[in-house]
Amino acid sequence: MTSRFQDHGRATAPEFASPLRLPCGITLPNRIVKAAMEEQLAGRGGHPDARLVTLYRTWDRGGVGMMLTGHVMVDRSAVAQPADVVLDAAGDLAPFREWAAAAEKSSFWMQINHPGRVVQRDTGSRALAPSAVPVDIGPLSKLFPAPEPMTAGDIRDTVERFAVTAELAEQAGFAGVEIHSAHGYLLAQFLSPLVNKRTDQWGGSLRNRARLLLDVVAAVRARVSPGFGVAVKLNSADFQRGGFDLEDAHHVIEWLGGSVDFVELSGGSIESLATAGHPADERTLEREAYFLKLAGELVADASIPLMLTGGIRRARVAEDVIARGFSLVGVATALAQRPDAPLRWLAGEDGEVPAPRSSLRSRSLRAAAVQASITSRLHDLSRGRSRPTLAPAAALFVDRYRRSRALRRRRRERSTTS
Ligand SMILES: Cc1cc2nc3c(=O)[nH]c(=O)nc-3n(C[C@H](O)[C@H](O)[C@H](O)COP(=O)(O)O)c2cc1C
């Protein structure tokens, strides 16, 4: 095996292999982070079960320095998907303790999220949003109910829910939480001038649009111990004309300084689909780590560690992300495909991981099919199965079937608890 990291003929350890001490005091053994992937594997009551323990144990053994869970809902009455994990005051902490214990080597953090208006009608979720601006994704828009503009009471309640979930995550044994403020979910909806049309203290100027995120961060920080990690996932841009852009991201990162341990940079929203895959096969580092060029502009004067996620599937690209000044490298798809990729990369292999591709003609269908294929891979790993990844188009059918079963269970559970 030849090392790709050579210094005058001598193999050198890659930069991403070095430990990182975060402001909260946690030291990560290396810079490779398993980024959040919604697993859709919750058991009864939105609780994790043995499948999620198996899945995260697999990644923990694969060499990552840190693992982020898929997004965990802070309110069971508003879920992005019917089989999403929920952690709120009504839940049972014991299964979360077992989940947290899956990590033996890496630092295990929970990503916490409120979907806002991105909830499908059939989940029976309450669609909250800063303003009554509906989701616009063409013919599929009808899957989403018209959102209710949030009252001041709804906003206070949401801040409290994030704080409660973070507190419970700490009690369960997680090392930190990442607050999801990207990809068009509730906190990103407040940040976006296209979705947030409010004229009160939560709308208008960027400072006002960022108020909910900053209040959530402050409430979480006040509720957890100083050694517990708090991070934020933020879009470097929404990729929509008139949306949240790079300059906005720059200011928000500045305001988060001193309160969070790192900011993960990603991009896109349900309406722009920029997270759905890198645009081309062209092999320049920027094309592979597709937010690198954009997010790279944020690195120069950031006072907090930044993590870059998106399109990273080989060691050379991970190394370049660190060389450009990022502290952490977020990897999602490649770790679904090959959970032990970090061990290979740390051992000096370039270890490129192929990504699933779909040739369906519609862009949104293609994105959904690739996502379904990765989800089916997570489901296989959670059962200890190692068959080849399901082709994206076939995965779409399996996904529909699985989702309808989860929906039926959610409806049964809600009818017995209401
Ligand atoms: C199946 C799947 C589920 C995802 N779920 C989440 C999620 O729950 N939270 C989140 O912040 N990002 C989620 N993402 C986005 C990833 O974290 C990441 O930002 C994106 O996939 C780009 O990185 P990659 O090219 O390494 O996959 C998901 C991605 C996939 C493929």
The ligand as an SDF file (V2000), in Angstrom:
LIG
                    3D

 31 33  0  0  0  0  0  0  0  0999 V2000
  -29.7820    9.5500    3.4780 C   0  0  0  0  0  0  0  0  0  0  0  0
  -29.3540   10.9370    3.9270 C   0  0  0  0  0  0  0  0  0  0  0  0
  -29.9230   11.4990    5.0520 C   0  0  0  0  0  0  0  0  0  0  0  0
  -29.5090   12.7660    5.4940 C   0  0  0  0  0  0  0  0  0  0  0  0
  -30.0290   13.2650    6.6550 N   0  0  0  0  0  0  0  0  0  0  0  0
  -29.5130   14.4040    7.1770 C   0  0  0  0  0  0  0  0  0  0  0  0
  -29.8930   14.8450    8.4720 C   0  0  0  0  0  0  0  0  0  0  0  0
  -30.6640   14.1970    9.1820 O   0  0  0  0  0  0  0  0  0  0  0  0
  -29.3450   16.0140    8.9140 N   0  0  0  0  0  0  0  0  0  0  0  0
  -28.4620   16.7310    8.1790 C   0  0  0  0  0  0  0  0  0  0  0  0
  -27.9880   17.7640    8.6380 O   0  0  0  0  0  0  0  0  0  0  0  0
  -28.0790   16.3340    6.9680 N   0  0  0  0  0  0  0  0  0  0  0  0
  -28.5590   15.1770    6.4650 C   0  0  0  0  0  0  0  0  0  0  0  0
  -28.0990   14.7240    5.2610 N   0  0  0  0  0  0  0  0  0  0  0  0
  -27.0940   15.5220    4.5410 C   0  0  0  0  0  0  0  0  0  0  0  0
  -25.6850   15.0820    4.9150 C   0  0  0  0  0  0  0  0  0  0  0  0
  -25.3690   15.3210    6.2720 O   0  0  0  0  0  0  0  0  0  0  0  0
  -24.6620   15.8430    4.0660 C   0  0  0  0  0  0  0  0  0  0  0  0
  -24.7360   17.2200    4.3790 O   0  0  0  0  0  0  0  0  0  0  0  0
  -24.8820   15.6380    2.5640 C   0  0  0  0  0  0  0  0  0  0  0  0
  -25.2650   14.3020    2.2730 O   0  0  0  0  0  0  0  0  0  0  0  0
  -23.6050   15.9440    1.7760 C   0  0  0  0  0  0  0  0  0  0  0  0
  -22.5250   15.1540    2.2300 O   0  0  0  0  0  0  0  0  0  0  0  0
  -22.0280   13.8180    1.4540 P   0  0  0  0  0  0  0  0  0  0  0  0
  -21.7090   14.2220    0.0690 O   0  0  0  0  0  0  0  0  0  0  0  0
  -20.8480   13.3400    2.2230 O   0  0  0  0  0  0  0  0  0  0  0  0
  -23.1780   12.8400    1.4820 O   0  0  0  0  0  0  0  0  0  0  0  0
  -28.5240   13.4850    4.7820 C   0  0  0  0  0  0  0  0  0  0  0  0
  -27.9560   12.9060    3.6370 C   0  0  0  0  0  0  0  0  0  0  0  0
  -28.3540   11.6500    3.2190 C   0  0  0  0  0  0  0  0  0  0  0  0
  -27.6990   11.0620    2.0130 C   0  0  0  0  0  0  0  0  0  0  0  0
  1  2  1  0
  2  3  1  0
  2 30  2  0
  3  4  2  0
  4  5  1  0
  4 28  1  0
  5  6  2  0
  6  7  1  0
  6 13  1  0
  7  8  2  0
  7  9  1  0
  9 10  1  0
 10 11  2  0
 10 12  1  0
 12 13  2  0
 13 14  1  0
 14 15  1  0
 14 28  1  0
 15 16  1  0
 16 17  1  0
 16 18  1  0
 18 19  1  0
 18 20  1  0
 20 21  1  0
 20 22  1  0
 22 23  1  0
 23 24  1  0
 24 25  2  0
 24 26  1  0
 24 27  1  0
 28 29  2  0
 29 30  1  0
 30 31  1  0
M  END
$$$$
